[in-house]
Amino acid sequence: MTSIQVAEPRWRPRLARAVFLRYDKVRGTDLLMMPERVVVLRGQAGDVLRLCDGERDVPRIVGELAARFPVAPVTADVPEFLDRMRVEGWLR
């Protein structure tokens, strides 16, 4: 079992080279498109991943999401989510 660590604050996440974020109008949700694989994203995952542009660090991403979703537990959930995406190889 892979252990999830809290995202490094200075890390500036971005999608891996072969990964693309697309909105699927038919499903009404965001998708991660990869060679030979598609991942259907749930909830606000697409909103989080859209901020992963390689320019924003983790605290800035968390801050922007906290402003958009003030009652959501983004301070705890977003760094963990980003780490899971990195473990999967979808973020670098």
Secondary structure, DSSP 8 states (H G I E B T S, - for coil): --------TT---BB-TT-EEEEETTTTEEEEEETTEEEE--TTHHHHHHT-BSSS-HHHHHHHHHHHSTTS-HHHHHHHHHHHHHHHTSB-
